[in-house]
Amino acid sequence: MAKSITGYVALIAILSCLLGGLVSYAAFPQVVTKEVVVTKEVPVEVEKVVKVPVDAREQYLETAVNDVINYLEDEEELTCNGVEYDKNEVSVLKIYDDFSVSFDEEGYSVEGKVKLKFKDEESCKRVIDFVVAYEPDEEPTITI
């Protein structure tokens, strides 16, 4: 009988180990980690900021003012008190500091204000607001 009890004890021990293994497997499951790479294309707009040195801004303005005066002469708008003047009879009295130079994909534009003085007429002065748009390989577009 001692042999049979030892067999039962061995059987109970084996069953206990199996049951303990199943319980611990159920209570503490193995964690499986899987790495997944997801690629998604997202459209992005990039803003282009162009910093123009102060000296260059003034060169853009000077070019624009000359183009405005040439435009006024071509359009026969260099008049004061009913008298027409040539470009060489008109001088720039003042270029206002509040001007801007703007760049875009197509070119750039200069916006500003200039005060003109007409020869032989001390009291005749004219302030002109202008926008000059420049595009590559095209004549400037001038708006007064």
Contacts in CASP RR format, 6 or more apart in sequence:
PFRMAT RR
TARGET T0000
AUTHOR 0000-0000-0000
METHOD contacts of the structure
MODEL  1
MAKSITGYVALIAILSCLLGGLVSYAAFPQVVTKEVVVTKEVPVEVEKVV
KVPVDAREQYLETAVNDVINYLEDEEELTCNGVEYDKNEVSVLKIYDDFS
VSFDEEGYSVEGKVKLKFKDEESCKRVIDFVVAYEPDEEPTITI
50 103 0 8 1.000
52 60 0 8 1.000
52 101 0 8 1.000
52 103 0 8 1.000
57 99 0 8 1.000
57 101 0 8 1.000
60 101 0 8 1.000
60 108 0 8 1.000
60 110 0 8 1.000
61 95 0 8 1.000
61 99 0 8 1.000
61 101 0 8 1.000
61 110 0 8 1.000
61 112 0 8 1.000
63 110 0 8 1.000
64 110 0 8 1.000
64 112 0 8 1.000
64 130 0 8 1.000
64 132 0 8 1.000
64 140 0 8 1.000
65 92 0 8 1.000
65 95 0 8 1.000
65 114 0 8 1.000
67 132 0 8 1.000
67 140 0 8 1.000
67 142 0 8 1.000
68 114 0 8 1.000
68 128 0 8 1.000
68 130 0 8 1.000
68 132 0 8 1.000
68 142 0 8 1.000
68 144 0 8 1.000
69 78 0 8 1.000
69 87 0 8 1.000
69 90 0 8 1.000
69 92 0 8 1.000
69 116 0 8 1.000
70 87 0 8 1.000
71 142 0 8 1.000
71 144 0 8 1.000
72 78 0 8 1.000
72 90 0 8 1.000
72 128 0 8 1.000
72 144 0 8 1.000
73 86 0 8 1.000
73 87 0 8 1.000
76 84 0 8 1.000
77 144 0 8 1.000
78 84 0 8 1.000
78 85 0 8 1.000
78 86 0 8 1.000
78 87 0 8 1.000
78 89 0 8 1.000
78 90 0 8 1.000
78 118 0 8 1.000
79 85 0 8 1.000
80 118 0 8 1.000
80 121 0 8 1.000
80 124 0 8 1.000
80 126 0 8 1.000
81 121 0 8 1.000
81 124 0 8 1.000
83 118 0 8 1.000
83 121 0 8 1.000
85 118 0 8 1.000
85 119 0 8 1.000
89 118 0 8 1.000
89 119 0 8 1.000
89 120 0 8 1.000
90 116 0 8 1.000
90 117 0 8 1.000
90 118 0 8 1.000
90 119 0 8 1.000
91 116 0 8 1.000
91 117 0 8 1.000
91 119 0 8 1.000
92 114 0 8 1.000
92 115 0 8 1.000
92 116 0 8 1.000
92 117 0 8 1.000
93 115 0 8 1.000
93 116 0 8 1.000
93 117 0 8 1.000
93 125 0 8 1.000
94 114 0 8 1.000
94 115 0 8 1.000
95 113 0 8 1.000
95 114 0 8 1.000
95 115 0 8 1.000
96 112 0 8 1.000
96 113 0 8 1.000
96 114 0 8 1.000
96 115 0 8 1.000
98 112 0 8 1.000
98 113 0 8 1.000
99 110 0 8 1.000
99 111 0 8 1.000
99 112 0 8 1.000
99 113 0 8 1.000
100 110 0 8 1.000
100 111 0 8 1.000
100 112 0 8 1.000
101 108 0 8 1.000
101 109 0 8 1.000
101 110 0 8 1.000
102 108 0 8 1.000
102 109 0 8 1.000
102 111 0 8 1.000
106 135 0 8 1.000
107 133 0 8 1.000
107 134 0 8 1.000
107 135 0 8 1.000
107 136 0 8 1.000
108 133 0 8 1.000
108 134 0 8 1.000
109 131 0 8 1.000
109 132 0 8 1.000
109 133 0 8 1.000
109 134 0 8 1.000
110 131 0 8 1.000
110 132 0 8 1.000
110 134 0 8 1.000
111 130 0 8 1.000
111 131 0 8 1.000
111 132 0 8 1.000
112 129 0 8 1.000
112 130 0 8 1.000
112 131 0 8 1.000
113 127 0 8 1.000
113 128 0 8 1.000
113 129 0 8 1.000
113 130 0 8 1.000
114 127 0 8 1.000
114 128 0 8 1.000
114 130 0 8 1.000
115 125 0 8 1.000
115 126 0 8 1.000
115 127 0 8 1.000
115 128 0 8 1.000
116 125 0 8 1.000
116 126 0 8 1.000
116 127 0 8 1.000
116 128 0 8 1.000
117 124 0 8 1.000
117 125 0 8 1.000
118 124 0 8 1.000
118 125 0 8 1.000
118 126 0 8 1.000
128 144 0 8 1.000
129 144 0 8 1.000
130 142 0 8 1.000
130 143 0 8 1.000
130 144 0 8 1.000
131 142 0 8 1.000
131 143 0 8 1.000
132 140 0 8 1.000
132 141 0 8 1.000
132 142 0 8 1.000
132 143 0 8 1.000
133 140 0 8 1.000
133 141 0 8 1.000
133 142 0 8 1.000
133 143 0 8 1.000
134 140 0 8 1.000
135 141 0 8 1.000
END
